[in-house]
């Protein structure tokens, strides 16, 4: 893993400004507030994939998942791509898998979530990536996070989420266990202070 800290903050400063409410849209990171102290959304970072009057849909991207992929699904003898990681991406339909990646070659199967980051791909695409040691990184996301009409807006106004523009550099280069804290720290100001709050709020 590359040392992102060694690059200095300049690379990220342009994208790490706090995002206003009007930018609650596809390609935004939802960063759970420290007050969210339980469940899958504890210190979660969600890539918002769809947002509209009818509701919202997103993928948690910083919750590693330990899971043995079924041989009959993958149909490959040996996985040679070390750039594949699994994520527990939400409480809805946890047996459903979606793929986040940086490969623009299959536009008929994918939707661009943000510049250079795509959602989608079929099983043949996944198998091809598994057998290619030089394939770009993939995140296999199991489950998703969903909100009904107006629900995400209410959670945001209640202080449950902080927003910033998403970046593929954070998605694919920052270790999952560091992502929540790094995003807040790179946003600066009061958000950097939030990144220092202990996980257990009862600890003074």
Secondary structure as UniProt FT lines:
FT   HELIX           5..7
FT   HELIX           10..13
FT   TURN            14..15
FT   HELIX           21..23
FT   TURN            26..27
FT   STRAND          28..32
FT   TURN            34..35
FT   TURN            40..43
FT   STRAND          45..52
FT   TURN            53..54
FT   STRAND          55..60
FT   HELIX           71..74
FT   STRAND          84..88
FT   STRAND          92..101
FT   TURN            107..109
FT   STRAND          110..114
FT   TURN            115..116
FT   STRAND          117..120
FT   HELIX           123..130
FT   TURN            133..134
FT   STRAND          138..148
FT   TURN            149..150
FT   HELIX           151..157
FT   TURN            158..159
FT   STRAND          161..165
FT   HELIX           168..173
FT   HELIX           176..187
FT   HELIX           189..194
FT   TURN            195..196
FT   TURN            201..202
//
